[in-house]
């Protein structure tokens, strides 16, 4: 597992034993996000030092630096691209091999706090301090739909494994589920008693976990 910290490091550790494997020291400010490549050979980390860094997951050796102030990062399902969200109200897609910028998405009106690829790699969902989640075409950055169900900053977004639904977690204390194709609202979970900061589907789509400022993680059934 990899964890990002305000101490400017990313640490990789054994998930079974908790033993530290190594510490990645490449950043000079707090690290806001970290994500493994789909095949587990690379890690990307985003920091307040205005860099996104890609490095070897086996030994921590540096591979690539992309310069931008980024809050969140996510690999495409094929491991070829990385999407990132920034305080400058934009999301960007760039080549994970050479750092070349591809689509730049600029429809949000607040900092982009969360980003996620659809399972088939064709769409991206981005959550923002403008209280919206926007779904857009990963190839050209065209806006496909806007979800307006939240009344505060959106901190996390996650696609269901079949790509049909999206859950979004917000500072409005809710996790909401909605249709990924038309934005139709499905249900709200109020399990976390304060701002919901993160949410994730189980690999089979049968359960959802969400965490908030109430220091609890709730596991619940979307059924």
Residue, then its C-alpha position, 0 to 999 in steps of 0.5 A: x500500500x502507498x500513503x501520502x502525508x503532510x510530511x512531504x513523503x509517500x510511504x510504501x508498506x506491506x499491507x499484510x504486516x504493516x512493515x515499511x518497504x521504503x519512503x519516497x522523498x521526492x516532494x518538498x511540500x505536503x502530498x495531496x494524492x497518490x495512486x497506483x498504475x493498474x498493473x502495479x509497477x508505477x505510482x503517481x503522487x501529487x503535491x503542493x510543491x507544484x509537481x506530479x511525480x511518477x516513480x517506480x513502485x518497486x524501488x521508488x526511483x523517479x521516472x517523470x515530473x509533471x509541473x502543476x499544482x494538483x489535488x488529486x490524480x487517477x490512472x486510466x484503466x490501461x495505465x497509459x494516461x493520468x488525469x489530475x484535478x487542480x486548484x485552478x479550476x481545471x482538470x488535465x489529462x496527460x501521457x504517463x510516459x512522457x508528460x505530454x498534455x492532452x485534453x484540458x478540462x475547464x468547465x468547473x467554477x471551483x477547485x477540482x478535489x476528486x477525479x475518477x476514470x470510468x471502467x472503460x476509460x472513455x469518461x472522467x468524473x470530476x468533483x469540485x468546490x463548485x458543488x458539482x460533479x461533471x462527467x466529460x469525454x476523456x478523449x477531447x474534454x467535452x462536457x457530457x453531464x453535470x450532477x447538481x445534487x450536492x450543496x457543498x464541496x464534492x470531495x470524492x467520486x467513484x464509478x461502480x465496477x460496471x460503469x453504470x453508477x457514480x457515487x459522490x461524497x461531499x461536505x454536505x454530509x452525504x454520499x449520493x448515488x446517481x446514473x452515470x449516463x444521465x445524472x438521474x438521482x438514485x439515493x442518498x446515504x446519511x451514514x456519516x454524521x459530518x462531512x463525507x470525505x471519501x467513498x469507494x465501491x467494492x470490486x463486485x459493486x455489492x458494497x460501498x464504504x464511506x469515510x468522514x470527519x466523524x472519524x468513522x468508516x461506514x460500509x453499506x449496501x447500495x441495494 
